[in-house]
């Protein structure tokens, strides 16, 4: 990342302090709960954390983790990666923040699955919640990744015909594409809004041993995120309307990205 502030400006340093503070407090409370569970017979287990009930300290921990995740996403969204496009409007910032949340969520999924593997194959005590938790988080990651891809213009596009068009025809094709996205979203909204309200009203659950409200939350997220995708597509269309024509070919390979991939896999000759 280039280290330059994208949108926080002078608030970047305070946001860093807030992020570190929230992470530190969350970590200390988590450590206290672990000590209580192992040495003080507090009775607070992972199942308690997933369903806190009347445990005030556990509820505080969950809210702090949520706040720390949001603060981290806000802070990380203020720096542009080497292969990321520069934001072109306020909606891009929202997409970047949500994209950073998706990146954080991927780490959480890995931790959940690692925990499940250890307790299942080392201690012989498989969980009742790891699979559903992974599915739940992965559903949000999938949706938010689509929004991030739209903001980055990194979704799949076929340029064989597009590059042959004059600029006015390219603009027309882009406009039609955005209209089709909006048509899809409005159809989804028309057909699914009442169902989403009904599911949220009864907080429909997954029907498993842990029984999380996965269907209701994912259904609502689908409508919300697809709406943001439609708005982001419109924002991209406006921002790119007066751009010079672009042509794509084998010579457009991002050498910097290739070099980063080589370093990541240790194929740069230095590892």
Buried (B, 14 or more C-beta within 10 A) or exposed (E): EEEEBBBBEEBBEEBBEBBBBBBEBBBEBBEBBEEBBEEEEBEBEBEBBBEBEEBEBBEBBBEBBEBBBBBBBBBBBBBBEEEBBEBBBEBBBBBBBBBBBBBBBEEBBEEBBEBBEEBEEEEEEEBEBBBBBBBBBBBBBBBBBBBBBBBBEEEEEEEEEBEEBEEEEBBEEBEEBBBEBBEEBEEBBEEBEEEBEEBBEEEBBBEEEBEBBBBBBBBBBBBEBBBBBBBBBBBBBEBBEEEEEEEEEEEEEEEEEEEBEBEEEEEEEEE
